[in-house]
Amino acid sequence: MSAQTDTTAPAGSPSGSDATAPTASGASAGSGVGSGVGSGLGFDPIARAREQWVEQGWAPAADGMAAITSLMRAHQIVLARVEATLKPLGVTFARYEVLMLLWFSRRGSLPMKVIGSRLQVHPTSVTNAVDRLEDAGLVTRKAHPEDRRAMLVSLTPSGRTLAERATTALNSEVFEQPDLDTEDAQSLVDVLTRLRRSAGDF
């Protein structure tokens, strides 16, 4: 699962990001996110921005600009769908990722350091997420029995139940309906995998 920063941003807004940040074309990147409707512009602002890049003599950068800006906008759209699905369950995607990492672990528990490493997030973000989950009774935290310097986070029965409910909701409402056919979905994964690999993500 991809890493997310734990935040109290409301569902329907891009978690941990500026929902009203302008795109390269000057249009609000947050327009329509989570509302179920588009921006109402009547045209694709990213395509328009690409044309403007070419007109300004920046043609060598135009395709890259359009690709990166499209990726950032797509991230906002899909994250809004995910957060809207999880909101009724009282959990953010960042906290859901922690729950599922524990759910998949053999013993239902992992050291804090391992959670941060697996989710590729800063230790502070892990601490914030675990704090919220612990307050909600979804995980417990105690000193590691084999390493007193480490903290061990464990899934509670309530946390396991919520993780399963959230997964069922995400599978049916988002993951099984990505608005892409199977071939396009696989092609997108392949392209993004190459991008992540070239960036040293794994």
Backbone as JSON Lines, residues from 0, in Angstrom:
{"i":0,"aa":"M","n":[0.84,-1.19,0.0],"ca":[0.0,0.0,0.0],"c":[0.88,1.24,0.0]}
{"i":1,"aa":"S","n":[0.37,2.26,-0.61],"ca":[1.14,3.48,-0.68],"c":[1.05,4.26,0.61]}
{"i":2,"aa":"A","n":[2.1,5.03,0.89],"ca":[2.15,5.77,2.14],"c":[1.3,7.03,2.07]}
{"i":3,"aa":"Q","n":[0.69,7.36,3.19],"ca":[-0.07,8.6,3.32],"c":[0.27,9.24,4.65]}
{"i":4,"aa":"T","n":[0.21,10.54,4.71],"ca":[0.43,11.24,5.95],"c":[-0.88,11.34,6.71]}
{"i":5,"aa":"D","n":[-0.86,10.96,8.01],"ca":[-2.1,11.04,8.79],"c":[-2.48,12.49,8.98]}
{"i":6,"aa":"T","n":[-3.75,12.78,8.79],"ca":[-4.22,14.16,8.85],"c":[-5.66,14.17,9.28]}
{"i":7,"aa":"T","n":[-6.1,15.29,9.76],"ca":[-7.49,15.42,10.16],"c":[-8.32,16.1,9.1]}
{"i":8,"aa":"A","n":[-7.76,16.22,7.89],"ca":[-8.51,16.82,6.8],"c":[-9.78,16.04,6.57]}
{"i":9,"aa":"P","n":[-10.89,16.71,6.27],"ca":[-12.16,16.01,6.09],"c":[-12.15,15.15,4.85]}
{"i":10,"aa":"A","n":[-12.93,14.07,4.9],"ca":[-13.05,13.24,3.71],"c":[-13.59,14.08,2.58]}
{"i":11,"aa":"G","n":[-13.07,13.79,1.39],"ca":[-13.5,14.56,0.24],"c":[-12.5,15.63,-0.11]}
{"i":12,"aa":"S","n":[-11.51,15.87,0.77],"ca":[-10.44,16.79,0.44],"c":[-9.15,16.0,0.41]}
{"i":13,"aa":"P","n":[-8.19,16.36,-0.44],"ca":[-6.97,15.58,-0.52],"c":[-6.22,15.61,0.8]}
{"i":14,"aa":"S","n":[-6.04,14.44,1.4],"ca":[-5.39,14.36,2.7],"c":[-3.96,14.85,2.63]}
{"i":15,"aa":"G","n":[-3.65,15.81,3.49],"ca":[-2.29,16.28,3.58],"c":[-1.85,17.14,2.43]}
{"i":16,"aa":"S","n":[-2.76,17.64,1.61],"ca":[-2.38,18.48,0.48],"c":[-3.26,19.7,0.41]}
{"i":17,"aa":"D","n":[-2.85,20.68,-0.39],"ca":[-3.63,21.89,-0.56],"c":[-4.67,21.65,-1.63]}
{"i":18,"aa":"A","n":[-5.94,21.53,-1.23],"ca":[-7.0,21.18,-2.18],"c":[-7.27,22.29,-3.18]}
{"i":19,"aa":"T","n":[-6.8,23.49,-2.9],"ca":[-7.09,24.58,-3.82],"c":[-5.85,25.04,-4.56]}
{"i":20,"aa":"A","n":[-4.81,24.22,-4.55],"ca":[-3.59,24.6,-5.25],"c":[-3.85,24.7,-6.74]}
{"i":21,"aa":"P","n":[-3.34,25.73,-7.43],"ca":[-3.58,25.86,-8.85],"c":[-2.77,24.87,-9.65]}
{"i":22,"aa":"T","n":[-3.31,24.46,-10.77],"ca":[-2.56,23.63,-11.68],"c":[-1.68,24.53,-12.53]}
{"i":23,"aa":"A","n":[-0.91,23.92,-13.44],"ca":[-0.04,24.71,-14.3],"c":[-0.83,25.67,-15.16]}
{"i":24,"aa":"S","n":[-2.1,25.36,-15.41],"ca":[-2.93,26.21,-16.25],"c":[-3.58,27.35,-15.47]}
{"i":25,"aa":"G","n":[-3.46,27.29,-14.13],"ca":[-4.06,28.33,-13.3],"c":[-5.41,27.93,-12.75]}
{"i":26,"aa":"A","n":[-5.97,26.8,-13.19],"ca":[-7.26,26.35,-12.68],"c":[-7.05,25.7,-11.33]}
{"i":27,"aa":"S","n":[-8.05,25.77,-10.47],"ca":[-7.94,25.15,-9.15],"c":[-7.91,23.65,-9.29]}
{"i":28,"aa":"A","n":[-6.85,23.04,-8.74],"ca":[-6.72,21.59,-8.81],"c":[-7.73,20.9,-7.92]}
{"i":29,"aa":"G","n":[-8.32,21.61,-6.97],"ca":[-9.25,20.99,-6.06],"c":[-10.69,21.1,-6.5]}
{"i":30,"aa":"S","n":[-10.95,21.73,-7.63],"ca":[-12.32,21.94,-8.08],"c":[-13.06,20.63,-8.25]}
{"i":31,"aa":"G","n":[-14.16,20.48,-7.56],"ca":[-15.01,19.3,-7.75],"c":[-14.54,18.08,-7.02]}
{"i":32,"aa":"V","n":[-13.38,18.1,-6.34],"ca":[-12.9,16.92,-5.68],"c":[-13.87,16.53,-4.57]}
{"i":33,"aa":"G","n":[-14.33,15.27,-4.61],"ca":[-15.2,14.76,-3.56],"c":[-16.64,15.17,-3.73]}
{"i":34,"aa":"S","n":[-16.96,16.01,-4.72],"ca":[-18.33,16.48,-4.86],"c":[-19.14,15.63,-5.83]}
{"i":35,"aa":"G","n":[-18.44,14.73,-6.55],"ca":[-19.12,13.88,-7.5],"c":[-19.37,14.58,-8.83]}
{"i":36,"aa":"V","n":[-18.88,15.82,-8.97],"ca":[-19.05,16.53,-10.23],"c":[-17.72,17.1,-10.63]}
{"i":37,"aa":"G","n":[-17.6,17.48,-11.9],"ca":[-16.37,18.08,-12.38],"c":[-16.34,19.55,-12.07]}
{"i":38,"aa":"S","n":[-15.35,20.23,-12.63],"ca":[-15.16,21.65,-12.36],"c":[-16.15,22.52,-13.12]}
{"i":39,"aa":"G","n":[-16.79,21.95,-14.16],"ca":[-17.71,22.73,-14.96],"c":[-17.02,23.64,-15.96]}
{"i":40,"aa":"L","n":[-15.72,23.44,-16.18],"ca":[-14.97,24.3,-17.08],"c":[-15.36,24.09,-18.54]}
{"i":41,"aa":"G","n":[-15.75,22.87,-18.87],"ca":[-16.09,22.59,-20.26],"c":[-14.89,22.28,-21.12]}
{"i":42,"aa":"F","n":[-13.71,22.22,-20.51],"ca":[-12.5,21.84,-21.23],"c":[-11.51,21.27,-20.23]}
{"i":43,"aa":"D","n":[-10.49,20.6,-20.74],"ca":[-9.48,20.01,-19.88],"c":[-8.38,21.04,-19.62]}
{"i":44,"aa":"P","n":[-8.28,21.57,-18.4],"ca":[-7.29,22.61,-18.13],"c":[-5.85,22.13,-18.3]}
{"i":45,"aa":"I","n":[-5.61,20.84,-18.1],"ca":[-4.25,20.33,-18.27],"c":[-3.88,20.28,-19.74]}
{"i":46,"aa":"A","n":[-4.84,19.87,-20.6],"ca":[-4.59,19.88,-22.03],"c":[-4.36,21.31,-22.52]}
{"i":47,"aa":"R","n":[-5.13,22.24,-21.98],"ca":[-4.96,23.64,-22.35],"c":[-3.58,24.14,-21.91]}
{"i":48,"aa":"A","n":[-3.17,23.74,-20.7],"ca":[-1.86,24.14,-20.19],"c":[-0.75,23.59,-21.09]}
{"i":49,"aa":"R","n":[-0.93,22.36,-21.57],"ca":[0.08,21.78,-22.45],"c":[0.23,22.61,-23.73]}
{"i":50,"aa":"E","n":[-0.92,23.02,-24.29],"ca":[-0.88,23.86,-25.49],"c":[-0.14,25.17,-25.2]}
{"i":51,"aa":"Q","n":[-0.39,25.74,-24.04],"ca":[0.26,27.0,-23.67],"c":[1.76,26.82,-23.49]}
{"i":52,"aa":"W","n":[2.15,25.66,-22.96],"ca":[3.58,25.37,-22.82],"c":[4.26,25.37,-24.18]}
{"i":53,"aa":"V","n":[3.61,24.72,-25.14],"ca":[4.17,24.65,-26.49],"c":[4.23,26.04,-27.11]}
{"i":54,"aa":"E","n":[3.16,26.82,-26.93],"ca":[3.12,28.17,-27.49],"c":[4.21,29.06,-26.92]}
{"i":55,"aa":"Q","n":[4.59,28.81,-25.68],"ca":[5.62,29.62,-25.04],"c":[7.04,29.15,-25.38]}
{"i":56,"aa":"G","n":[7.12,28.12,-26.21],"ca":[8.43,27.61,-26.59],"c":[9.0,26.58,-25.63]}
{"i":57,"aa":"W","n":[8.13,26.04,-24.77],"ca":[8.59,25.05,-23.79],"c":[8.17,23.64,-24.21]}
{"i":58,"aa":"A","n":[8.12,23.38,-25.53],"ca":[7.64,22.09,-26.04],"c":[8.35,20.88,-25.44]}
{"i":59,"aa":"P","n":[9.68,20.92,-25.24],"ca":[10.35,19.74,-24.67],"c":[9.84,19.36,-23.28]}
{"i":60,"aa":"A","n":[9.26,20.34,-22.57],"ca":[8.77,20.07,-21.22],"c":[7.26,19.85,-21.19]}
{"i":61,"aa":"A","n":[6.58,20.07,-22.31],"ca":[5.12,20.06,-22.31],"c":[4.52,18.71,-21.94]}
{"i":62,"aa":"D","n":[5.03,17.62,-22.51],"ca":[4.48,16.31,-22.2],"c":[4.74,15.93,-20.75]}
{"i":63,"aa":"G","n":[5.93,16.23,-20.27],"ca":[6.25,15.92,-18.88],"c":[5.38,16.71,-17.92]}
{"i":64,"aa":"M","n":[5.17,18.01,-18.23],"ca":[4.31,18.83,-17.4],"c":[2.9,18.25,-17.35]}
{"i":65,"aa":"A","n":[2.37,17.87,-18.52],"ca":[1.02,17.33,-18.58],"c":[0.92,16.01,-17.82]}
{"i":66,"aa":"A","n":[1.95,15.17,-17.94],"ca":[1.93,13.87,-17.25],"c":[1.96,14.05,-15.74]}
{"i":67,"aa":"I","n":[2.88,14.89,-15.26],"ca":[3.01,15.08,-13.82],"c":[1.78,15.77,-13.24]}
{"i":68,"aa":"T","n":[1.28,16.8,-13.94],"ca":[0.1,17.49,-13.44],"c":[-1.13,16.58,-13.45]}
{"i":69,"aa":"S","n":[-1.25,15.74,-14.48],"ca":[-2.36,14.78,-14.53],"c":[-2.27,13.78,-13.39]}
{"i":70,"aa":"L","n":[-1.05,13.34,-13.08],"ca":[-0.85,12.39,-11.99],"c":[-1.25,13.01,-10.66]}
{"i":71,"aa":"M","n":[-0.86,14.27,-10.45],"ca":[-1.2,14.94,-9.2],"c":[-2.71,15.15,-9.07]}
{"i":72,"aa":"R","n":[-3.35,15.5,-10.17],"ca":[-4.81,15.69,-10.14],"c":[-5.53,14.36,-9.92]}
{"i":73,"aa":"A","n":[-5.04,13.3,-10.6],"ca":[-5.65,11.98,-10.43],"c":[-5.52,11.51,-8.97]}
{"i":74,"aa":"H","n":[-4.4,11.82,-8.36],"ca":[-4.2,11.47,-6.94],"c":[-5.26,12.12,-6.08]}
{"i":75,"aa":"Q","n":[-5.55,13.4,-6.34],"ca":[-6.58,14.09,-5.57],"c":[-7.95,13.43,-5.76]}
{"i":76,"aa":"I","n":[-8.25,13.06,-7.0],"ca":[-9.56,12.46,-7.3],"c":[-9.74,11.12,-6.6]}
{"i":77,"aa":"V","n":[-8.75,10.24,-6.73],"ca":[-8.9,8.9,-6.15],"c":[-8.81,8.94,-4.62]}
{"i":78,"aa":"L","n":[-7.98,9.83,-4.08],"ca":[-7.89,9.92,-2.63],"c":[-9.2,10.43,-2.05]}
{"i":79,"aa":"A","n":[-9.85,11.36,-2.75],"ca":[-11.15,11.86,-2.3],"c":[-12.18,10.72,-2.26]}
{"i":80,"aa":"R","n":[-12.16,9.85,-3.25],"ca":[-13.08,8.71,-3.27],"c":[-12.81,7.78,-2.09]}
{"i":81,"aa":"V","n":[-11.54,7.52,-1.84],"ca":[-11.16,6.63,-0.74],"c":[-11.57,7.22,0.6]}
{"i":82,"aa":"E","n":[-11.25,8.48,0.82],"ca":[-11.57,9.11,2.1],"c":[-13.08,9.2,2.32]}
{"i":83,"aa":"A","n":[-13.83,9.46,1.24],"ca":[-15.29,9.52,1.36],"c":[-15.87,8.16,1.74]}
{"i":84,"aa":"T","n":[-15.25,7.1,1.26],"ca":[-15.71,5.74,1.58],"c":[-15.4,5.39,3.03]}
{"i":85,"aa":"L","n":[-14.24,5.85,3.51],"ca":[-13.82,5.51,4.87],"c":[-14.44,6.4,5.95]}
{"i":86,"aa":"K","n":[-14.88,7.59,5.56],"ca":[-15.39,8.55,6.55],"c":[-16.49,7.98,7.43]}
{"i":87,"aa":"P","n":[-17.49,7.26,6.89],"ca":[-18.55,6.72,7.76],"c":[-18.01,5.74,8.81]}
{"i":88,"aa":"L","n":[-16.84,5.19,8.56],"ca":[-16.24,4.24,9.49],"c":[-15.33,4.93,10.5]}
{"i":89,"aa":"G","n":[-15.15,6.24,10.34],"ca":[-14.37,7.0,11.29],"c":[-12.87,6.8,11.2]}
{"i":90,"aa":"V","n":[-12.37,6.48,10.03],"ca":[-10.93,6.25,9.87],"c":[-10.45,6.9,8.58]}
{"i":91,"aa":"T","n":[-9.23,7.43,8.61],"ca":[-8.63,7.98,7.39],"c":[-7.86,6.88,6.67]}
{"i":92,"aa":"F","n":[-7.45,7.16,5.44],"ca":[-6.69,6.15,4.7],"c":[-5.35,5.87,5.37]}
{"i":93,"aa":"A","n":[-4.72,6.91,5.93],"ca":[-3.43,6.73,6.61],"c":[-3.58,5.73,7.76]}
{"i":94,"aa":"R","n":[-4.66,5.87,8.53],"ca":[-4.87,4.97,9.66],"c":[-5.3,3.59,9.18]}
{"i":95,"aa":"Y","n":[-6.06,3.56,8.11],"ca":[-6.46,2.27,7.52],"c":[-5.23,1.49,7.09]}
{"i":96,"aa":"E","n":[-4.24,2.17,6.51],"ca":[-3.02,1.48,6.08],"c":[-2.31,0.83,7.26]}
{"i":97,"aa":"V","n":[-2.28,1.53,8.39],"ca":[-1.66,0.96,9.58],"c":[-2.44,-0.28,10.03]}
{"i":98,"aa":"L","n":[-3.76,-0.18,10.07],"ca":[-4.59,-1.31,10.47],"c":[-4.35,-2.52,9.58]}
{"i":99,"aa":"M","n":[-4.29,-2.3,8.27],"ca":[-4.12,-3.41,7.35],"c":[-2.73,-4.01,7.41]}
{"i":100,"aa":"L","n":[-1.72,-3.17,7.66],"ca":[-0.37,-3.69,7.82],"c":[-0.32,-4.65,9.01]}
{"i":101,"aa":"L","n":[-0.99,-4.27,10.1],"ca":[-1.05,-5.13,11.27],"c":[-1.91,-6.37,10.99]}
{"i":102,"aa":"W","n":[-3.0,-6.17,10.25],"ca":[-3.91,-7.28,9.93],"c":[-3.19,-8.37,9.13]}
{"i":103,"aa":"F","n":[-2.33,-7.94,8.22],"ca":[-1.59,-8.9,7.38],"c":[-0.4,-9.53,8.1]}
{"i":104,"aa":"S","n":[0.04,-8.92,9.2],"ca":[1.19,-9.47,9.92],"c":[0.8,-10.78,10.6]}
{"i":105,"aa":"R","n":[1.78,-11.65,10.78],"ca":[1.5,-12.98,11.29],"c":[0.88,-12.96,12.69]}
{"i":106,"aa":"R","n":[1.35,-12.05,13.54],"ca":[0.87,-12.01,14.92],"c":[-0.09,-10.85,15.19]}
{"i":107,"aa":"G","n":[-0.35,-10.05,14.17],"ca":[-1.23,-8.9,14.39],"c":[-0.55,-7.77,15.12]}
{"i":108,"aa":"S","n":[0.79,-7.78,15.11],"ca":[1.55,-6.73,15.79],"c":[2.88,-6.51,15.07]}
{"i":109,"aa":"L","n":[3.36,-5.26,15.15],"ca":[4.63,-4.9,14.53],"c":[5.27,-3.76,15.33]}
{"i":110,"aa":"P","n":[6.6,-3.68,15.31],"ca":[7.26,-2.54,15.95],"c":[6.93,-1.25,15.2]}
{"i":111,"aa":"M","n":[6.89,-0.14,15.9],"ca":[6.6,1.16,15.28],"c":[7.56,1.42,14.13]}
{"i":112,"aa":"K","n":[8.84,1.12,14.33],"ca":[9.85,1.38,13.31],"c":[9.55,0.61,12.03]}
{"i":113,"aa":"V","n":[9.09,-0.62,12.16],"ca":[8.77,-1.44,11.0],"c":[7.56,-0.87,10.25]}
{"i":114,"aa":"I","n":[6.57,-0.39,11.0],"ca":[5.4,0.22,10.38],"c":[5.81,1.41,9.53]}
{"i":115,"aa":"G","n":[6.65,2.27,10.07],"ca":[7.12,3.43,9.31],"c":[7.87,3.04,8.07]}
{"i":116,"aa":"S","n":[8.72,2.01,8.19],"ca":[9.51,1.55,7.05],"c":[8.64,0.97,5.95]}
{"i":117,"aa":"R","n":[7.68,0.13,6.35],"ca":[6.8,-0.51,5.36],"c":[5.9,0.51,4.66]}
{"i":118,"aa":"L","n":[5.42,1.5,5.4],"ca":[4.54,2.51,4.81],"c":[5.3,3.68,4.2]}
{"i":119,"aa":"Q","n":[6.62,3.7,4.41],"ca":[7.48,4.73,3.83],"c":[7.07,6.14,4.26]}
{"i":120,"aa":"V","n":[6.85,6.3,5.55],"ca":[6.46,7.6,6.07],"c":[7.37,7.97,7.24]}
{"i":121,"aa":"H","n":[7.38,9.25,7.6],"ca":[8.19,9.75,8.69],"c":[7.68,9.17,10.02]}
{"i":122,"aa":"P","n":[8.58,8.9,10.96],"ca":[8.16,8.37,12.26],"c":[7.07,9.2,12.94]}
{"i":123,"aa":"T","n":[7.12,10.52,12.76],"ca":[6.1,11.37,13.38],"c":[4.71,11.04,12.84]}
{"i":124,"aa":"S","n":[4.63,10.76,11.54],"ca":[3.34,10.42,10.93],"c":[2.82,9.1,11.48]}
{"i":125,"aa":"V","n":[3.73,8.15,11.69],"ca":[3.32,6.87,12.26],"c":[2.81,7.08,13.68]}
{"i":126,"aa":"T","n":[3.52,7.88,14.45],"ca":[3.11,8.15,15.83],"c":[1.73,8.79,15.87]}
{"i":127,"aa":"N","n":[1.5,9.77,15.0],"ca":[0.19,10.43,14.96],"c":[-0.93,9.44,14.63]}
{"i":128,"aa":"A","n":[-0.69,8.59,13.63],"ca":[-1.7,7.62,13.23],"c":[-1.98,6.63,14.36]}
{"i":129,"aa":"V","n":[-0.91,6.13,14.96],"ca":[-1.07,5.15,16.04],"c":[-1.75,5.8,17.26]}
{"i":130,"aa":"D","n":[-1.42,7.05,17.55],"ca":[-2.08,7.75,18.65],"c":[-3.59,7.76,18.46]}
{"i":131,"aa":"R","n":[-4.02,8.11,17.25],"ca":[-5.47,8.18,16.96],"c":[-6.11,6.8,17.04]}
{"i":132,"aa":"L","n":[-5.42,5.81,16.51],"ca":[-5.97,4.45,16.53],"c":[-6.04,3.91,17.96]}
{"i":133,"aa":"E","n":[-5.06,4.25,18.76],"ca":[-5.06,3.81,20.16],"c":[-6.18,4.49,20.94]}
{"i":134,"aa":"D","n":[-6.37,5.78,20.69],"ca":[-7.45,6.51,21.36],"c":[-8.81,5.9,21.03]}
{"i":135,"aa":"A","n":[-8.93,5.36,19.81],"ca":[-10.19,4.77,19.37],"c":[-10.33,3.31,19.79]}
{"i":136,"aa":"G","n":[-9.32,2.78,20.46],"ca":[-9.39,1.4,20.91],"c":[-9.14,0.38,19.82]}
{"i":137,"aa":"L","n":[-8.51,0.8,18.74],"ca":[-8.28,-0.09,17.59],"c":[-6.93,-0.77,17.63]}
{"i":138,"aa":"V","n":[-5.97,-0.19,18.35],"ca":[-4.66,-0.8,18.54],"c":[-4.21,-0.55,19.97]}
{"i":139,"aa":"T","n":[-3.24,-1.33,20.41],"ca":[-2.59,-1.09,21.69],"c":[-1.1,-0.9,21.42]}
{"i":140,"aa":"R","n":[-0.43,-0.27,22.37],"ca":[1.0,-0.01,22.2],"c":[1.7,-0.31,23.53]}
{"i":141,"aa":"K","n":[2.78,-1.07,23.45],"ca":[3.53,-1.4,24.66],"c":[5.0,-1.63,24.28]}
{"i":142,"aa":"A","n":[5.84,-1.68,25.3],"ca":[7.26,-1.9,25.06],"c":[7.46,-3.29,24.44]}
{"i":143,"aa":"H","n":[8.36,-3.36,23.47],"ca":[8.65,-4.63,22.81],"c":[9.29,-5.58,23.83]}
{"i":144,"aa":"P","n":[8.78,-6.8,23.96],"ca":[9.32,-7.73,24.96],"c":[10.78,-8.12,24.73]}
{"i":145,"aa":"E","n":[11.26,-8.01,23.5],"ca":[12.63,-8.4,23.19],"c":[13.56,-7.21,22.98]}
{"i":146,"aa":"D","n":[13.0,-6.01,22.92],"ca":[13.79,-4.8,22.74],"c":[13.08,-3.64,23.43]}
{"i":147,"aa":"R","n":[13.49,-3.33,24.63],"ca":[12.8,-2.33,25.44],"c":[12.86,-0.94,24.83]}
{"i":148,"aa":"R","n":[13.77,-0.71,23.87],"ca":[13.85,0.59,23.23],"c":[12.78,0.76,22.16]}
{"i":149,"aa":"A","n":[12.17,-0.34,21.76],"ca":[11.17,-0.31,20.68],"c":[9.76,-0.43,21.24]}
{"i":150,"aa":"M","n":[8.8,0.14,20.5],"ca":[7.39,0.03,20.86],"c":[6.7,-0.92,19.92]}
{"i":151,"aa":"L","n":[5.89,-1.8,20.48],"ca":[5.17,-2.78,19.69],"c":[3.7,-2.36,19.6]}
{"i":152,"aa":"V","n":[3.19,-2.28,18.37],"ca":[1.79,-1.9,18.14],"c":[1.01,-3.16,17.78]}
{"i":153,"aa":"S","n":[-0.09,-3.38,18.45],"ca":[-0.89,-4.6,18.21],"c":[-2.33,-4.25,17.88]}
{"i":154,"aa":"L","n":[-2.91,-5.03,17.01],"ca":[-4.29,-4.85,16.59],"c":[-5.22,-5.41,17.65]}
{"i":155,"aa":"T","n":[-6.25,-4.67,18.02],"ca":[-7.25,-5.17,18.96],"c":[-8.36,-5.87,18.16]}
{"i":156,"aa":"P","n":[-9.22,-6.63,18.82],"ca":[-10.35,-7.25,18.12],"c":[-11.2,-6.2,17.39]}
{"i":157,"aa":"S","n":[-11.41,-5.05,18.01],"ca":[-12.18,-3.99,17.36],"c":[-11.45,-3.46,16.13]}
{"i":158,"aa":"G","n":[-10.13,-3.37,16.23],"ca":[-9.34,-2.9,15.1],"c":[-9.39,-3.88,13.95]}
{"i":159,"aa":"R","n":[-9.36,-5.17,14.27],"ca":[-9.43,-6.19,13.22],"c":[-10.79,-6.13,12.51]}
{"i":160,"aa":"T","n":[-11.84,-5.97,13.29],"ca":[-13.18,-5.89,12.71],"c":[-13.31,-4.67,11.81]}
{"i":161,"aa":"L","n":[-12.8,-3.53,12.27],"ca":[-12.89,-2.31,11.47],"c":[-12.07,-2.43,10.2]}
{"i":162,"aa":"A","n":[-10.88,-3.02,10.29],"ca":[-10.04,-3.2,9.11],"c":[-10.77,-4.02,8.05]}
{"i":163,"aa":"E","n":[-11.46,-5.04,8.48],"ca":[-12.19,-5.91,7.55],"c":[-13.39,-5.19,6.95]}
{"i":164,"aa":"R","n":[-14.11,-4.42,7.77],"ca":[-15.24,-3.65,7.26],"c":[-14.78,-2.6,6.25]}
{"i":165,"aa":"A","n":[-13.68,-1.92,6.58],"ca":[-13.16,-0.88,5.69],"c":[-12.69,-1.48,4.37]}
{"i":166,"aa":"T","n":[-12.06,-2.63,4.44],"ca":[-11.58,-3.29,3.22],"c":[-12.74,-3.71,2.34]}
{"i":167,"aa":"T","n":[-13.79,-4.24,2.94],"ca":[-14.98,-4.61,2.18],"c":[-15.56,-3.4,1.46]}
{"i":168,"aa":"A","n":[-15.64,-2.27,2.18],"ca":[-16.18,-1.05,1.59],"c":[-15.29,-0.53,0.45]}
{"i":169,"aa":"L","n":[-13.99,-0.5,0.69],"ca":[-13.08,0.01,-0.35],"c":[-13.07,-0.91,-1.57]}
{"i":170,"aa":"N","n":[-13.09,-2.21,-1.35],"ca":[-13.11,-3.14,-2.48],"c":[-14.34,-2.93,-3.36]}
{"i":171,"aa":"S","n":[-15.51,-2.82,-2.72],"ca":[-16.75,-2.73,-3.5],"c":[-16.99,-1.35,-4.09]}
{"i":172,"aa":"E","n":[-16.58,-0.3,-3.37],"ca":[-16.9,1.06,-3.81],"c":[-15.78,1.76,-4.58]}
{"i":173,"aa":"V","n":[-14.55,1.28,-4.43],"ca":[-13.43,1.97,-5.09],"c":[-12.57,1.01,-5.92]}
{"i":174,"aa":"F","n":[-11.96,0.03,-5.28],"ca":[-10.98,-0.8,-5.97],"c":[-11.56,-1.64,-7.1]}
{"i":175,"aa":"E","n":[-12.81,-2.09,-6.94],"ca":[-13.45,-2.86,-8.01],"c":[-14.06,-1.95,-9.07]}
{"i":176,"aa":"Q","n":[-14.06,-0.64,-8.81],"ca":[-14.61,0.33,-9.75],"c":[-13.63,1.49,-9.94]}
{"i":177,"aa":"P","n":[-12.46,1.23,-10.51],"ca":[-11.45,2.29,-10.65],"c":[-11.7,3.24,-11.82]}
{"i":178,"aa":"D","n":[-12.83,3.07,-12.5],"ca":[-13.13,3.86,-13.7],"c":[-12.11,3.62,-14.8]}
{"i":179,"aa":"L","n":[-11.51,2.45,-14.8],"ca":[-10.57,1.99,-15.83],"c":[-10.89,0.54,-16.11]}
{"i":180,"aa":"D","n":[-10.76,0.12,-17.38],"ca":[-10.96,-1.3,-17.65],"c":[-9.71,-2.05,-17.19]}
{"i":181,"aa":"T","n":[-9.78,-3.37,-17.21],"ca":[-8.69,-4.19,-16.68],"c":[-7.37,-3.91,-17.37]}
{"i":182,"aa":"E","n":[-7.41,-3.77,-18.69],"ca":[-6.18,-3.53,-19.45],"c":[-5.57,-2.18,-19.1]}
{"i":183,"aa":"D","n":[-6.42,-1.15,-19.02],"ca":[-5.92,0.18,-18.67],"c":[-5.36,0.21,-17.24]}
{"i":184,"aa":"A","n":[-6.05,-0.48,-16.34],"ca":[-5.59,-0.51,-14.95],"c":[-4.2,-1.14,-14.85]}
{"i":185,"aa":"Q","n":[-4.02,-2.25,-15.57],"ca":[-2.71,-2.91,-15.53],"c":[-1.63,-2.07,-16.19]}
{"i":186,"aa":"S","n":[-2.01,-1.4,-17.29],"ca":[-1.04,-0.52,-17.97],"c":[-0.62,0.62,-17.05]}
{"i":187,"aa":"L","n":[-1.59,1.18,-16.32],"ca":[-1.29,2.27,-15.4],"c":[-0.35,1.8,-14.3]}
{"i":188,"aa":"V","n":[-0.62,0.63,-13.75],"ca":[0.26,0.07,-12.72],"c":[1.67,-0.11,-13.26]}
{"i":189,"aa":"D","n":[1.78,-0.62,-14.5],"ca":[3.1,-0.85,-15.09],"c":[3.87,0.46,-15.25]}
{"i":190,"aa":"V","n":[3.19,1.5,-15.73],"ca":[3.84,2.8,-15.93],"c":[4.28,3.39,-14.6]}
{"i":191,"aa":"L","n":[3.4,3.35,-13.62],"ca":[3.73,3.93,-12.32],"c":[4.8,3.12,-11.6]}
{"i":192,"aa":"T","n":[4.82,1.82,-11.83],"ca":[5.87,0.98,-11.25],"c":[7.24,1.38,-11.79]}
{"i":193,"aa":"R","n":[7.3,1.64,-13.1],"ca":[8.57,2.08,-13.69],"c":[8.98,3.43,-13.12]}
{"i":194,"aa":"L","n":[8.02,4.33,-12.95],"ca":[8.32,5.64,-12.38],"c":[8.85,5.49,-10.95]}
{"i":195,"aa":"R","n":[8.19,4.66,-10.15],"ca":[8.6,4.46,-8.77],"c":[9.98,3.81,-8.68]}
{"i":196,"aa":"R","n":[10.23,2.84,-9.57],"ca":[11.52,2.18,-9.56],"c":[12.64,3.12,-9.93]}
{"i":197,"aa":"S","n":[12.4,3.96,-10.93],"ca":[13.43,4.91,-11.36],"c":[13.71,5.95,-10.29]}
{"i":198,"aa":"A","n":[12.73,6.2,-9.41],"ca":[12.91,7.16,-8.33],"c":[13.53,6.52,-7.09]}
{"i":199,"aa":"G","n":[13.81,5.21,-7.16],"ca":[14.4,4.51,-6.03],"c":[13.41,4.17,-4.95]}
{"i":200,"aa":"D","n":[12.13,4.09,-5.3],"ca":[11.09,3.81,-4.32],"c":[11.21,2.37,-3.78]}
{"i":201,"aa":"F","n":[11.79,1.49,-4.57],"ca":[12.0,0.11,-4.13],"c":[13.14,-0.5,-4.93]}
